[in-house]
Amino acid sequence: MILALLAALPLRADGAKDWSTVPARETPAWVRNAVVYEIFPRQFSPTGDFAGITARLDELKALGVDVLWLMPVHPIGHLKAKGGIGSPYAVRDYYGVNPDYGTKEDLHRLIGGAHARGMRVIIDIVANHTAWDSVMMSNPRYYKQDDAGHVIPPHPGWSDVAGLNYGNPETRRYMIAMLEYWVREFRLDGFRCDVAGEVPTDFWEELRRDLDKTSPGLFLLAEGNKPELLVRAFDADYAWPMLSALNKVLMEGAPASDLRRTWEESEQAAYPRGSLHLRCSDNHDEARAISRFGWNGALAASAMMFTLDGIPLLYNGMEVGDTTESGDPALFERLPVFWQPRLRESFRETYRLLIAARHDHPAFRGGTLVWLENSSPQNVVSFLRRVDSEECVTLVNFSNRPQAAEVQIKDAGGFTLVLKSGARGSAAKDSLPAVSLGAFEWRIYSRALGAQAKAAGSN
């Protein structure tokens, strides 16, 4: 039935399929409710290994995160490696673990410790390419080749990796068996799949069918923004267009209203209904958010990402305002997170409160999102989240100057200030609909819904 439906998808004016007419794959509730914490084992602790993560699991639990995403845990290739150590995304052996990180027993202890504390664990899988000295090179047919039969990289600029050939059924069988091994042997809760859009969609769909037979309910996260991936294979993908829009607003002076336009045009109009996106302002591919946006701008960005629809992401060190270099070429070096930066002691509590607000308020984990008009759209973003039991409103000033804004919301009474730029509490001057926001100030409000309000809506 679904195959016939996909074949009959209407075309947009530009000739592309209209994915918004079909539903996204149904996603487990624990995935929809999650806050994901990305860990680069090399950089996370002074020891740069699995034990260094295990030692801080209580700290991560206290922060409130639900899912630990471990960047690649496999041995790194040396041939054609970039930088002083090499990219963790140039994998030498999918069945091994990086000896710099420890042993498989150490990884078992880390995963078991996370599970014992109620946290899930996913690992990075690099299915598009391998290192040039990969054990798979014993069979060149696994790889893409040029007309002369030479193995080639997936892109000319990706000189440190060799592209896998998914036109070969042997490659597919190898990769599926390998992924099943990791789930079976390590009790993983899913995978974050690197450059998922570069791998054929039908491979991911085949993998999902096989995993659903043996380990239903796994979380598959696609790095990419390719709508078809969310129909039958993946639970969520990256909100790359939203991150790009955020960078332009905070770094180039684009209007804050571009964030709403991106949500409407690049997500709602382009994706299957009910699609989930990973909301990030910081990750291993970018310079740190605090260095791009400034201290208060970084927190303002997080306030929006943690209260939009989707799954929010913390990259290790965000919670203390770490400014250590990130992204290419830092990805290829050993640059540990600095965990005690001066004058940023409030960051951890701010993130703990943002996570707690998401956990405490069902409206942030589901229901509907409605963008609210306001009188300062160039600088201020305002939106409402609603479920049957409550409504929540988020206001964010993305300007480095104070802004007064009148929010267009019908019957603004009953809202209580939940969180304000890192501090709890309510005051009359903070009440909706007319607000005055300081530079990069943000606020989160909530109110319970009675039966009449549930039926009528409030905006």
CORPEWO-V604434 format. One record per pair of residues at least 4 apart in sequence whose ideal C-beta (glycine too) atoms are under 7 Angstrom apart, sorted by sequence separation. I is the first residue (numbers start at 1). GAP is how many residues later the second one is. D is the distance in Angstrom with one decimal. If there is no record, write none. Layout:
<<I | GAP | D> <I | GAP | D>>
This chain:
<<1 | 4 | 6.4> <2 | 4 | 6.3> <3 | 4 | 6.4> <4 | 4 | 6.3> <11 | 4 | 5.7> <12 | 4 | 5.2> <27 | 4 | 5.0> <29 | 4 | 6.0> <30 | 4 | 6.3> <40 | 4 | 6.0> <47 | 4 | 6.2> <48 | 4 | 6.4> <50 | 4 | 6.2> <51 | 4 | 6.3> <56 | 4 | 6.2> <57 | 4 | 6.2> <58 | 4 | 6.3> <59 | 4 | 6.6> <77 | 4 | 6.0> <82 | 4 | 6.2> <86 | 4 | 5.7> <97 | 4 | 6.2> <102 | 4 | 3.3> <104 | 4 | 6.4> <105 | 4 | 6.6> <106 | 4 | 6.6> <107 | 4 | 6.3> <108 | 4 | 5.9> <109 | 4 | 6.0> <110 | 4 | 6.6> <111 | 4 | 6.3> <112 | 4 | 6.3> <113 | 4 | 6.7> <130 | 4 | 3.7> <133 | 4 | 6.8> <145 | 4 | 5.3> <146 | 4 | 5.1> <154 | 4 | 5.6> <169 | 4 | 6.2> <170 | 4 | 6.3> <171 | 4 | 6.3> <172 | 4 | 6.2> <173 | 4 | 6.2> <174 | 4 | 6.3> <175 | 4 | 6.4> <176 | 4 | 6.3> <177 | 4 | 6.4> <178 | 4 | 7.0> <179 | 4 | 6.7> <180 | 4 | 6.0> <181 | 4 | 5.7> <182 | 4 | 5.5> <199 | 4 | 5.6> <201 | 4 | 6.3> <202 | 4 | 6.3> <203 | 4 | 6.4> <204 | 4 | 6.3> <205 | 4 | 6.6> <206 | 4 | 6.6> <207 | 4 | 6.1> <208 | 4 | 6.0> <211 | 4 | 5.4> <212 | 4 | 5.0> <229 | 4 | 5.5> <230 | 4 | 5.4> <239 | 4 | 6.2> <240 | 4 | 6.3> <241 | 4 | 6.3> <242 | 4 | 6.3> <243 | 4 | 6.5> <244 | 4 | 6.6> <245 | 4 | 6.4> <246 | 4 | 6.2> <247 | 4 | 5.3> <248 | 4 | 4.7> <254 | 4 | 5.0> <257 | 4 | 6.4> <258 | 4 | 6.1> <259 | 4 | 6.7> <260 | 4 | 6.3> <261 | 4 | 5.8> <262 | 4 | 5.0> <263 | 4 | 5.2> <264 | 4 | 5.4> <265 | 4 | 5.4> <266 | 4 | 5.7> <267 | 4 | 5.6> <271 | 4 | 4.0> <282 | 4 | 6.4> <287 | 4 | 5.2> <289 | 4 | 5.5> <293 | 4 | 3.3> <294 | 4 | 6.6> <295 | 4 | 7.0> <296 | 4 | 6.2> <297 | 4 | 6.4> <298 | 4 | 6.6> <299 | 4 | 6.4> <301 | 4 | 6.3> <302 | 4 | 5.8> <303 | 4 | 6.5> <304 | 4 | 6.0> <314 | 4 | 5.1> <318 | 4 | 7.0> <326 | 4 | 5.5> <327 | 4 | 6.3> <346 | 4 | 5.8> <347 | 4 | 6.4> <348 | 4 | 6.2> <349 | 4 | 6.2> <350 | 4 | 6.4> <351 | 4 | 6.3> <352 | 4 | 6.2> <353 | 4 | 6.3> <354 | 4 | 6.7> <355 | 4 | 6.4> <356 | 4 | 5.8> <357 | 4 | 5.9> <362 | 4 | 6.4> <363 | 4 | 5.4> <376 | 4 | 4.4> <399 | 4 | 5.7> <426 | 4 | 6.3> <437 | 4 | 4.3> <449 | 4 | 4.5> <450 | 4 | 6.9> <451 | 4 | 6.7> <452 | 4 | 6.2> <11 | 5 | 6.8> <27 | 5 | 5.6> <39 | 5 | 5.2> <43 | 5 | 7.0> <47 | 5 | 4.2> <60 | 5 | 5.4> <81 | 5 | 3.4> <82 | 5 | 5.7> <102 | 5 | 6.8> <114 | 5 | 4.3> <140 | 5 | 7.0> <145 | 5 | 6.1> <153 | 5 | 4.6> <166 | 5 | 5.7> <183 | 5 | 5.2> <199 | 5 | 6.6> <224 | 5 | 6.7> <229 | 5 | 4.7> <249 | 5 | 4.8> <263 | 5 | 6.5> <264 | 5 | 6.4> <287 | 5 | 5.5> <290 | 5 | 6.0> <293 | 5 | 4.6> <314 | 5 | 6.3> <317 | 5 | 3.1> <325 | 5 | 4.1> <330 | 5 | 5.4> <386 | 5 | 4.8> <419 | 5 | 6.2> <420 | 5 | 7.0> <430 | 5 | 6.9> <449 | 5 | 4.8> <453 | 5 | 5.9> <11 | 6 | 6.3> <12 | 6 | 5.2> <42 | 6 | 4.8> <46 | 6 | 6.7> <97 | 6 | 6.8> <130 | 6 | 5.7> <136 | 6 | 4.9> <145 | 6 | 5.7> <146 | 6 | 5.2> <153 | 6 | 6.0> <165 | 6 | 5.5> <166 | 6 | 6.1> <182 | 6 | 5.6> <248 | 6 | 4.0> <282 | 6 | 6.0> <306 | 6 | 4.5> <358 | 6 | 4.6> <374 | 6 | 5.3> <385 | 6 | 7.0> <397 | 6 | 4.9> <11 | 7 | 6.6> <41 | 7 | 6.5> <45 | 7 | 2.7> <97 | 7 | 5.5> <114 | 7 | 5.0> <145 | 7 | 6.3> <154 | 7 | 6.8> <164 | 7 | 5.6> <211 | 7 | 5.6> <222 | 7 | 4.8> <230 | 7 | 6.2> <249 | 7 | 5.6> <282 | 7 | 4.0> <305 | 7 | 5.3> <317 | 7 | 6.7> <357 | 7 | 6.8> <358 | 7 | 6.5> <384 | 7 | 5.9> <385 | 7 | 4.6> <9 | 8 | 4.5> <10 | 8 | 4.8> <41 | 8 | 6.4> <44 | 8 | 6.1> <45 | 8 | 6.5> <60 | 8 | 6.9> <78 | 8 | 6.7> <143 | 8 | 4.4> <144 | 8 | 5.4> <153 | 8 | 5.8> <196 | 8 | 6.7> <229 | 8 | 6.0> <281 | 8 | 4.6> <290 | 8 | 4.3> <293 | 8 | 5.8> <374 | 8 | 4.6> <417 | 8 | 6.5> <9 | 9 | 5.9> <41 | 9 | 6.5> <44 | 9 | 5.8> <76 | 9 | 6.9> <77 | 9 | 6.4> <81 | 9 | 6.4> <153 | 9 | 6.0> <154 | 9 | 3.5> <249 | 9 | 6.1> <289 | 9 | 4.3> <384 | 9 | 5.1> <417 | 9 | 4.0> <76 | 10 | 4.5> <97 | 10 | 5.8> <111 | 10 | 4.9> <144 | 10 | 7.0> <153 | 10 | 5.8> <248 | 10 | 6.6> <249 | 10 | 6.4> <267 | 10 | 6.5> <325 | 10 | 5.8> <372 | 10 | 4.2> <416 | 10 | 5.4> <420 | 10 | 6.7> <10 | 11 | 6.2> <45 | 11 | 7.0> <140 | 11 | 5.9> <151 | 11 | 5.0> <152 | 11 | 6.2> <324 | 11 | 5.2> <372 | 11 | 5.9> <382 | 11 | 6.9> <383 | 11 | 5.7> <9 | 12 | 6.2> <41 | 12 | 6.3> <76 | 12 | 6.1> <179 | 12 | 6.8> <208 | 12 | 6.7> <222 | 12 | 4.2> <225 | 12 | 5.6> <289 | 12 | 6.1> <371 | 12 | 4.9> <372 | 12 | 5.7> <395 | 12 | 7.0> <9 | 13 | 6.7> <77 | 13 | 4.5> <220 | 13 | 6.5> <221 | 13 | 6.8> <224 | 13 | 5.7> <225 | 13 | 5.8> <245 | 13 | 5.0> <246 | 13 | 6.7> <324 | 13 | 5.9> <370 | 13 | 6.5> <382 | 13 | 5.1> <417 | 13 | 4.9> <430 | 13 | 6.6> <432 | 13 | 6.4> <39 | 14 | 6.0> <76 | 14 | 5.9> <77 | 14 | 7.0> <220 | 14 | 4.7> <221 | 14 | 6.7> <224 | 14 | 6.3> <245 | 14 | 5.4> <324 | 14 | 5.7> <369 | 14 | 5.9> <370 | 14 | 4.6> <77 | 15 | 4.4> <220 | 15 | 5.5> <221 | 15 | 5.4> <222 | 15 | 4.2> <223 | 15 | 5.6> <225 | 15 | 4.7> <322 | 15 | 4.9> <380 | 15 | 6.5> <381 | 15 | 4.7> <6 | 16 | 6.7> <72 | 16 | 4.2> <76 | 16 | 6.3> <219 | 16 | 5.5> <225 | 16 | 6.4> <322 | 16 | 5.7> <369 | 16 | 5.7> <370 | 16 | 6.9> <380 | 16 | 6.9> <5 | 17 | 6.1> <71 | 17 | 5.6> <72 | 17 | 6.1> <74 | 17 | 4.4> <75 | 17 | 4.4> <242 | 17 | 7.0> <245 | 17 | 4.2> <281 | 17 | 6.8> <380 | 17 | 5.4> <381 | 17 | 6.6> <415 | 17 | 5.2> <74 | 18 | 6.9> <75 | 18 | 5.2> <323 | 18 | 7.0> <367 | 18 | 6.1> <368 | 18 | 5.1> <379 | 18 | 6.0> <72 | 19 | 6.2> <74 | 19 | 6.2> <143 | 19 | 5.4> <144 | 19 | 4.1> <320 | 19 | 5.7> <322 | 19 | 6.5> <367 | 19 | 5.1> <379 | 19 | 5.9> <74 | 20 | 6.0> <143 | 20 | 6.4> <242 | 20 | 5.4> <281 | 20 | 4.0> <317 | 20 | 3.9> <321 | 20 | 5.5> <367 | 20 | 3.6> <379 | 20 | 3.8> <412 | 20 | 4.1> <421 | 20 | 5.1> <75 | 21 | 4.9> <143 | 21 | 6.1> <144 | 21 | 4.8> <241 | 21 | 5.2> <242 | 21 | 6.8> <281 | 21 | 5.9> <316 | 21 | 5.7> <320 | 21 | 6.0> <364 | 21 | 5.7> <366 | 21 | 6.0> <412 | 21 | 4.4> <421 | 21 | 5.7> <74 | 22 | 5.9> <76 | 22 | 6.3> <142 | 22 | 6.1> <143 | 22 | 5.5> <363 | 22 | 4.0> <393 | 22 | 6.4> <37 | 23 | 6.2> <74 | 23 | 6.5> <75 | 23 | 5.2> <142 | 23 | 6.3> <321 | 23 | 3.6> <363 | 23 | 5.9> <380 | 23 | 5.5> <409 | 23 | 6.2> <420 | 23 | 4.9> <73 | 24 | 5.3> <74 | 24 | 6.1> <75 | 24 | 6.8> <208 | 24 | 6.5> <281 | 24 | 5.5> <320 | 24 | 6.1> <363 | 24 | 4.8> <379 | 24 | 5.0> <409 | 24 | 5.4> <73 | 25 | 6.1> <129 | 25 | 5.1> <204 | 25 | 6.5> <208 | 25 | 4.8> <241 | 25 | 3.8> <280 | 25 | 6.7> <362 | 25 | 4.9> <380 | 25 | 4.6> <382 | 25 | 5.1> <407 | 25 | 5.8> <419 | 25 | 4.4> <128 | 26 | 5.8> <142 | 26 | 6.6> <196 | 26 | 3.7> <279 | 26 | 4.0> <295 | 26 | 6.4> <321 | 26 | 4.4> <407 | 26 | 4.5> <417 | 26 | 6.3> <418 | 26 | 4.6> <141 | 27 | 5.5> <193 | 27 | 6.5> <196 | 27 | 5.6> <197 | 27 | 3.5> <201 | 27 | 5.4> <205 | 27 | 4.8> <320 | 27 | 5.5> <362 | 27 | 6.3> <363 | 27 | 5.2> <376 | 27 | 5.0> <406 | 27 | 5.9> <418 | 27 | 6.2> <37 | 28 | 4.0> <73 | 28 | 6.2> <142 | 28 | 6.7> <179 | 28 | 6.4> <183 | 28 | 6.9> <190 | 28 | 4.4> <193 | 28 | 6.7> <195 | 28 | 5.8> <196 | 28 | 4.7> <201 | 28 | 6.0> <205 | 28 | 4.8> <319 | 28 | 5.9> <320 | 28 | 5.9> <362 | 28 | 6.6> <363 | 28 | 6.2> <364 | 28 | 6.1> <376 | 28 | 7.0> <406 | 28 | 5.1> <407 | 28 | 6.8> <417 | 28 | 5.7> <418 | 28 | 5.1> <35 | 29 | 6.5> <39 | 29 | 6.0> <41 | 29 | 6.4> <129 | 29 | 7.0> <141 | 29 | 6.3> <142 | 29 | 4.9> <189 | 29 | 6.4> <190 | 29 | 3.2> <191 | 29 | 5.9> <192 | 29 | 4.5> <193 | 29 | 5.5> <194 | 29 | 5.3> <195 | 29 | 6.5> <197 | 29 | 4.1> <204 | 29 | 3.8> <279 | 29 | 5.6> <289 | 29 | 6.9> <319 | 29 | 4.8> <361 | 29 | 6.5> <363 | 29 | 4.4> <376 | 29 | 4.3> <416 | 29 | 6.4> <35 | 30 | 5.1> <37 | 30 | 6.9> <39 | 30 | 6.7> <41 | 30 | 6.7> <131 | 30 | 6.4> <132 | 30 | 5.5> <176 | 30 | 7.0> <180 | 30 | 6.8> <189 | 30 | 5.9> <190 | 30 | 5.8> <193 | 30 | 6.4> <204 | 30 | 6.7> <283 | 30 | 6.7> <375 | 30 | 5.4> <405 | 30 | 5.7> <415 | 30 | 4.1> <416 | 30 | 6.0> <35 | 31 | 5.2> <36 | 31 | 4.6> <37 | 31 | 5.5> <38 | 31 | 4.8> <39 | 31 | 5.4> <40 | 31 | 4.8> <130 | 31 | 6.5> <172 | 31 | 5.8> <176 | 31 | 5.5> <190 | 31 | 7.0> <192 | 31 | 6.7> <279 | 31 | 4.5> <284 | 31 | 6.5> <290 | 31 | 5.2> <361 | 31 | 5.4> <374 | 31 | 4.5> <375 | 31 | 4.3> <415 | 31 | 6.8> <416 | 31 | 6.4> <34 | 32 | 4.2> <37 | 32 | 6.8> <39 | 32 | 6.6> <41 | 32 | 6.9> <129 | 32 | 3.9> <130 | 32 | 5.8> <142 | 32 | 6.8> <183 | 32 | 4.9> <197 | 32 | 6.8> <201 | 32 | 6.7> <278 | 32 | 6.6> <279 | 32 | 6.5> <283 | 32 | 5.1> <291 | 32 | 5.2> <319 | 32 | 4.5> <374 | 32 | 6.4> <404 | 32 | 5.0> <405 | 32 | 6.6> <415 | 32 | 4.7> <34 | 33 | 4.8> <36 | 33 | 5.5> <38 | 33 | 6.9> <129 | 33 | 5.9> <166 | 33 | 6.2> <196 | 33 | 6.1> <277 | 33 | 4.4> <278 | 33 | 5.2> <279 | 33 | 4.9> <280 | 33 | 4.1> <282 | 33 | 4.5> <290 | 33 | 5.5> <318 | 33 | 6.9> <374 | 33 | 4.8> <414 | 33 | 4.2> <73 | 34 | 6.4> <129 | 34 | 5.1> <130 | 34 | 6.6> <166 | 34 | 5.0> <172 | 34 | 6.9> <176 | 34 | 5.8> <180 | 34 | 6.7> <276 | 34 | 5.8> <279 | 34 | 6.5> <288 | 34 | 6.4> <374 | 34 | 6.7> <402 | 34 | 6.7> <403 | 34 | 5.0> <91 | 35 | 5.2> <128 | 35 | 6.8> <129 | 35 | 5.9> <183 | 35 | 6.9> <246 | 35 | 6.2> <276 | 35 | 6.1> <278 | 35 | 5.5> <288 | 35 | 5.5> <372 | 35 | 5.4> <373 | 35 | 4.2> <402 | 35 | 6.6> <128 | 36 | 6.3> <282 | 36 | 5.2> <288 | 36 | 7.0> <372 | 36 | 5.9> <402 | 36 | 5.3> <89 | 37 | 5.0> <166 | 37 | 5.3> <243 | 37 | 6.2> <314 | 37 | 6.7> <372 | 37 | 5.6> <402 | 37 | 6.1> <196 | 38 | 6.9> <239 | 38 | 3.8> <243 | 38 | 6.8> <288 | 38 | 5.2> <401 | 38 | 5.7> <91 | 39 | 5.4> <92 | 39 | 4.7> <238 | 39 | 6.8> <239 | 39 | 6.1> <287 | 39 | 5.8> <393 | 39 | 6.7> <400 | 39 | 4.8> <91 | 40 | 5.9> <236 | 40 | 3.9> <237 | 40 | 6.1> <238 | 40 | 5.1> <239 | 40 | 5.5> <286 | 40 | 6.4> <287 | 40 | 5.6> <395 | 40 | 6.3> <397 | 40 | 4.0> <399 | 40 | 6.6> <400 | 40 | 6.6> <90 | 41 | 4.1> <92 | 41 | 5.9> <93 | 41 | 6.9> <230 | 41 | 6.6> <231 | 41 | 5.5> <235 | 41 | 6.2> <236 | 41 | 6.1> <237 | 41 | 6.9> <251 | 41 | 6.0> <286 | 41 | 5.4> <92 | 42 | 5.4> <93 | 42 | 4.9> <230 | 42 | 5.4> <236 | 42 | 5.6> <284 | 42 | 6.1> <285 | 42 | 5.5> <395 | 42 | 6.6> <397 | 42 | 6.8> <91 | 43 | 6.7> <92 | 43 | 6.8> <227 | 43 | 5.9> <250 | 43 | 4.6> <284 | 43 | 6.9> <397 | 43 | 6.0> <154 | 44 | 6.2> <227 | 44 | 4.8> <397 | 44 | 5.1> <227 | 45 | 6.2> <230 | 45 | 4.9> <247 | 45 | 6.8> <397 | 45 | 6.8> <68 | 46 | 5.6> <312 | 46 | 7.0> <396 | 46 | 4.3> <250 | 47 | 5.2> <284 | 47 | 6.3> <395 | 47 | 6.4> <411 | 47 | 5.6> <127 | 48 | 5.8> <306 | 48 | 4.6> <395 | 48 | 4.8> <410 | 48 | 5.7> <295 | 49 | 6.9> <409 | 49 | 6.7> <410 | 49 | 5.7> <73 | 50 | 5.7> <394 | 50 | 5.4> <409 | 50 | 5.2> <49 | 51 | 6.7> <50 | 51 | 5.1> <51 | 51 | 6.1> <68 | 51 | 5.8> <70 | 51 | 6.8> <250 | 51 | 6.6> <299 | 51 | 6.0> <303 | 51 | 6.6> <48 | 52 | 6.7> <49 | 52 | 4.7> <50 | 52 | 4.2> <67 | 52 | 6.8> <72 | 52 | 4.5> <79 | 52 | 6.6> <80 | 52 | 4.9> <302 | 52 | 6.4> <306 | 52 | 5.7> <392 | 52 | 6.5> <393 | 52 | 4.4> <49 | 53 | 4.9> <66 | 53 | 6.2> <67 | 53 | 4.7> <68 | 53 | 5.0> <69 | 53 | 5.1> <70 | 53 | 4.8> <71 | 53 | 5.0> <79 | 53 | 4.1> <392 | 53 | 6.5> <65 | 54 | 6.7> <66 | 54 | 6.5> <70 | 54 | 6.6> <72 | 54 | 6.1> <77 | 54 | 2.2> <79 | 54 | 4.0> <125 | 54 | 6.6> <392 | 54 | 4.6> <51 | 55 | 5.9> <54 | 55 | 5.7> <67 | 55 | 6.3> <76 | 55 | 6.9> <77 | 55 | 6.0> <78 | 55 | 6.0> <246 | 55 | 5.8> <391 | 55 | 6.9> <50 | 56 | 4.1> <54 | 56 | 4.6> <57 | 56 | 5.0> <61 | 56 | 4.6> <77 | 56 | 4.8> <390 | 56 | 5.8> <391 | 56 | 5.7> <50 | 57 | 5.4> <53 | 57 | 5.6> <57 | 57 | 5.9> <77 | 57 | 6.4> <221 | 57 | 6.4> <307 | 57 | 5.5> <380 | 57 | 6.6> <390 | 57 | 6.5> <61 | 58 | 6.4> <390 | 58 | 5.4> <391 | 58 | 6.2> <54 | 59 | 5.3> <60 | 59 | 7.0> <123 | 59 | 6.8> <389 | 59 | 6.6> <390 | 59 | 5.8> <41 | 60 | 5.1> <50 | 60 | 4.8> <57 | 60 | 5.8> <309 | 60 | 5.0> <389 | 60 | 6.0> <308 | 61 | 7.0> <357 | 61 | 5.8> <388 | 61 | 6.8> <357 | 62 | 5.5> <123 | 65 | 6.1> <122 | 66 | 6.4> <125 | 66 | 4.6> <127 | 66 | 6.1> <128 | 66 | 6.5> <353 | 66 | 5.6> <388 | 66 | 5.5> <121 | 67 | 6.1> <122 | 67 | 5.7> <128 | 67 | 4.8> <391 | 67 | 6.0> <121 | 68 | 5.7> <122 | 68 | 4.2> <123 | 68 | 6.3> <124 | 68 | 5.1> <125 | 68 | 5.4> <126 | 68 | 4.5> <120 | 69 | 3.9> <122 | 69 | 5.7> <125 | 69 | 6.7> <353 | 69 | 6.8> <90 | 70 | 5.0> <122 | 70 | 5.6> <124 | 70 | 6.1> <128 | 70 | 4.5> <90 | 71 | 5.1> <128 | 71 | 5.4> <239 | 71 | 6.3> <353 | 71 | 6.9> <127 | 72 | 5.2> <350 | 72 | 3.8> <87 | 73 | 5.9> <349 | 73 | 6.7> <111 | 75 | 5.7> <236 | 75 | 5.6> <384 | 75 | 5.7> <111 | 76 | 6.4> <346 | 76 | 5.6> <304 | 77 | 6.3> <82 | 78 | 4.8> <108 | 78 | 6.7> <307 | 78 | 6.8> <80 | 79 | 6.0> <81 | 79 | 5.8> <107 | 79 | 6.7> <80 | 80 | 4.9> <95 | 83 | 6.5> <94 | 84 | 4.7> <361 | 85 | 5.7> <95 | 86 | 6.8> <307 | 87 | 4.4> <357 | 87 | 6.0> <372 | 87 | 6.2> <370 | 89 | 5.5> <304 | 90 | 6.7> <303 | 91 | 6.8> <304 | 92 | 5.1> <303 | 93 | 5.6> <300 | 96 | 5.3> <122 | 97 | 5.8> <300 | 97 | 7.0> <300 | 98 | 6.2> <122 | 99 | 6.9> <89 | 105 | 5.9> <260 | 111 | 4.8> <257 | 120 | 4.4> <256 | 121 | 6.6> <257 | 121 | 7.0> <255 | 122 | 6.8> <256 | 122 | 6.3> <259 | 122 | 5.6> <69 | 123 | 5.2> <255 | 123 | 4.8> <256 | 123 | 5.4> <299 | 123 | 6.9> <256 | 124 | 6.1> <256 | 125 | 5.0> <307 | 137 | 6.3> <303 | 139 | 4.0> <300 | 140 | 4.4> <256 | 142 | 4.6> <300 | 142 | 5.2> <296 | 143 | 6.7> <297 | 143 | 5.3> <296 | 144 | 3.7> <250 | 148 | 6.2> <249 | 149 | 5.4> <31 | 188 | 4.9> <28 | 189 | 5.0> <31 | 204 | 5.2> <25 | 205 | 6.1> <24 | 206 | 4.6> <25 | 206 | 6.2> <24 | 207 | 6.6> <25 | 207 | 5.8> <19 | 208 | 4.0> <27 | 208 | 4.4> <19 | 209 | 6.6> <22 | 209 | 6.2> <25 | 210 | 6.6> <71 | 213 | 6.5> <6 | 225 | 6.8> <36 | 242 | 7.0> <32 | 244 | 6.6> <40 | 244 | 5.8> <87 | 244 | 5.9> <38 | 245 | 6.4> <87 | 245 | 5.6> <38 | 246 | 6.9> <83 | 246 | 5.6> <86 | 246 | 5.9> <82 | 247 | 7.0> <85 | 247 | 5.9> <24 | 248 | 4.0> <84 | 248 | 6.6> <85 | 248 | 6.1> <20 | 249 | 5.8> <23 | 249 | 5.8> <24 | 249 | 6.3> <27 | 249 | 5.9> <65 | 249 | 6.5> <83 | 249 | 2.5> <84 | 249 | 5.2> <85 | 249 | 6.1> <20 | 250 | 6.7> <22 | 250 | 5.1> <23 | 250 | 4.9> <24 | 250 | 4.5> <82 | 250 | 4.6> <83 | 250 | 5.3> <19 | 251 | 6.5> <20 | 251 | 6.4> <23 | 251 | 5.8> <24 | 251 | 4.4> <19 | 252 | 5.8> <20 | 252 | 6.9> <19 | 253 | 5.1> <20 | 253 | 6.5> <63 | 256 | 6.1> <44 | 272 | 5.1> <43 | 273 | 6.9> <36 | 275 | 6.0> <38 | 275 | 6.1> <38 | 276 | 6.9> <40 | 276 | 6.1> <34 | 277 | 5.7> <35 | 277 | 5.4> <36 | 277 | 4.9> <37 | 277 | 4.8> <38 | 277 | 4.7> <39 | 277 | 5.2> <38 | 278 | 6.3> <35 | 279 | 6.9> <48 | 286 | 6.6> <48 | 288 | 6.7> <63 | 288 | 6.6> <64 | 288 | 5.9> <63 | 289 | 5.6> <46 | 290 | 6.2> <65 | 290 | 6.9> <64 | 291 | 3.6> <42 | 292 | 5.9> <43 | 292 | 6.0> <63 | 292 | 6.6> <64 | 292 | 5.9> <43 | 293 | 5.2> <44 | 293 | 6.2> <43 | 294 | 5.5> <64 | 295 | 6.5> <35 | 320 | 5.3> <35 | 323 | 6.4> <33 | 332 | 4.9> <32 | 333 | 6.2> <32 | 334 | 6.4>>
